[in-house]
Amino acid sequence: DLGSVEINAHLLRYDSVHGHFPGSVQVLGDAIDVGCGLIKVTSERDPAQLPWKALDIDIALECTGIFTARDKASAHLSAGAKRVLVSAPSEGADFTVVYGVNHQSLSKEHRVVSNASCTTNCLAPVAQVLHNTVGIEKGFMTTIHSYTGDQPVLDTMHRDLYRARAAA
């Protein structure tokens, strides 16, 4: 995370969505301790420079929304992570998994895996059950997405007119 370890600890203690963290949150140098071992906090914009090899990381979770394409997400592999799970649709990913639909097809050869989109993860399992039970010939769905982390609270200038709109 690009924020300081102190800010990360504070945000963990006092989460606006989930409420107060029920346990102890301690800052110890460049790590946070929540009572089950140290959690190292890094601050690096380039995922290829993260200390994944030294930390023996099995799976890097790519949740920034910036490094979603396989060629960018694979920077975590270059840094030493054994696998990468992208929390969004990923162009060129080795596999796109939707738990409950195709998770059994996930294999060891898949090193950069996309977790699809939040909409897909909500719709696909239900659609699969409906299709298997009664059959679906055609379908249409719409979604209302929750606020995103980079969405402004007021209308503002943005090169993407969709993102220029206020969150509310």
Secondary structure, 3 states (H helix, E strand, C coil): CCCCHHHHHHHHHEECCCEECCCCCEEECCEEECCCCEEECCCCCCHHHCCHHHHCCCEEEECCCCCCCHHHHCHHHHCCCCEEEECCCCCCCCEECCCCCCHHHCCCCCCEEECCCHHHHHHHHHHHHHHHHCCCCCCCCCCCCCCCCCCCCCCCCCCCHHHHCCCC
